[in-house]
Amino acid sequence: MLSYTDLKKGVLFVMNNEPYEVLESSFLRMQQRKAVVQTKIRNLITGKILDRNFQPSDNFEEAEVEKKEAVFIYANRSECWFHEIGNPKARFSLKEEVVGGGAKFLKANTPVTTWLFNEKVIQVSLPVKMDLKVTEAPPAIRGNTAQGGTKVVTLETGAKISVPLFINEGDVVRVNTETEGYVERVKG
């Protein structure tokens, strides 16, 4: 069992039969009152972020979250299909909501990490940076580039991101899947 003082950044615990991760925590003691721990927590199933205060009387069960490696195969009708590493026959599908916003950057044979809670996949972690080929890029237009010009291009997975003007069709760019933004040009 975890007490309220054990709720530090990165700790996983169960509240209302759902797993939560502590994003931020701070100890607060006001005059003549009991000490509390102010936290910002994220529900690992829904992704919802909450601000909660916990008191000395609160106890929590530690969340048993298992991480397994898997490989992305393909996406079809808002479902993403994966298979276990080393066992291509053990396939499973997840809704795009479970995979999250990074689903648009997934291409075939991309390794991912799945998070399991009570034998059920609740979250998928993608590689932070991925290299993707630009399939469509409008021509660069000369003009006011004092703040640095950008344009929107389409990647091989169908995702659209904003990149600098010097990126052309056929270039390979590195994308941060967490911020969903351009990082650098890999090959051009």
N, C-alpha and C positions, 0 to 999 in steps of 0.2 A: 504494500500500500504506500502511496505517496501522500505526504502532507502538503499543506499549502506553500511551505517554504521550499519544497523540491521543484516547484514549477519554474524552472529556468529555461532560457532560450534553447530550443531544439528538443525538449522533452515531449514524448508522446504519452498521452493519457486518455482514459475512457471517461466520458461524461454523458449521461442520458443514453447509454448503450451505443455511442458513436465515438470514433477515434478523433482526437484533437491534437494539434501540434502547437506548442508555445512559440510565438514569434518574438514577443517582447515581454519582459517582466520587471517590475520595480517594487521595492518594499516601501510602504507608506505608513507612518504612524502620526496620528493627529492628537492634539491635547485631550487627555482624559478618555480616549477611545482605544479600542483594541487595534492592534496592528493588522493591516491588510496587505495583500499582494495584488497590485494592479497588473493585469495581463492583457495582451492582445493575442488571441488564439484563432487558429484556422481549423475548420472542420475538414478532415481529410476526404470525406465522401462528397460533400457538396461544394467545398472550396470557399464557403462563406467565412468571413472574418468577423470576430466579435471582440468587444472590449468587456472584460469581466473582472470583478474584484472577488478575491477569495479570502475567507476568514480562517482563524485557527481551528475551527470546528470542521472544516471541509477536509475530506480524505478522498483519494482517487485511486483507481486501479491503473497500473501501468499498461499501456496498450501493447499487445503482442502483434506487431506489424512485421510481416516477413517480406523480404525483397527477393525477387527472382528475375533472372535475365530472360529476355524474350527477343524475338526478331519480328519486325513489321513485314507483312507480306503484301497486302493491298487494302484499299478502301473501296467500299461499295455501298451506296444508298445510306449514307450517314453512319455506317458501321466500319470499324477498322479491324482487320484480321491479323492475328499474330500466331506464332508457334514458339514452343519452348526451344531453347538452345540445345542442340544435339538430338532433338526428337521432332522432326518436321511433321509427324503424324498427329502430334498433340496440339491441335489448333484450337483457338478460342477467339471470339469476337467481342468487341466492346463498342458501346455507343461513342460518338465523337465527343459528347459532353464529358465523359469520363476521361478521355485522352486529353481534353483541354484545347486551348487555342493553338498549341504547337502542332496539332494534327495536320494542319495545312502544309507543314514543312516535311512530313514523313515521305520517304521514297522507299521502294522495295529493298529489302535486306538491311534495313537500318536497325542496329541493336538498341533496345530500350530496357529500362528497369521497371518492373511492375511491382506495386505494393499490394500485399494481400492482408486482409483483416477478416478473420473468421472464414478462411478458405475462399474469400471472394475478392476479386481484383477491384480496388477502390481508386487507384491512381496510377498513372504512367509517367515516368520521368524520361524525357528525351535527352539526347546529348545536348549540351549547352550551345555548342557551335556546330553548324553543318555547312558543307560546301554544296551549293546548288548551281545549276547552269541556267543562264538567262535565255529564255526562249523568245520573248518579245520585248523590244526596247524601242521607244520612239526616238527619232533623231534629236540630238542636242540642239537647242535653240539658243542662239547668241542673244544676249540682252543684259539685264541687270543681275549680275552675279556677285555683287559686293558682299552679300551674306552667304555666298556659296550656293550654286544652283543645284537643284535636285529634280529628278523625274521619277515616275512610277513605272516599274518594269514587272513583267510576269516571269516567274521561275518555272522550272520543269515540273514542279508539283502542282502548279496552278495558282500558287500564292502570289499576291502582289505586294511589293515593298517599295519604299522610296530609297533611291540610290543617287550618288553624284552623277553629274552630266557625262563624265567620261566613260561610263559603263555602256557597253554595246551588246547587241545580240550575239550569243555564242560565248561570252565571258563566263567564267565561273566565279561566283562571289561567296564569301563566308557570311552566314546569317546567325545572329544570336536568337535562339528559339524562345528565350525567356522574355526579352524585350521586343521581339519580332522586328528587329532592325538590322540594317546593313552594318557589317564590321569592316571588311576589306575585300579587295579584289585578289583572287588567288591566281587565276590564269586569264590571259586576255589575248 
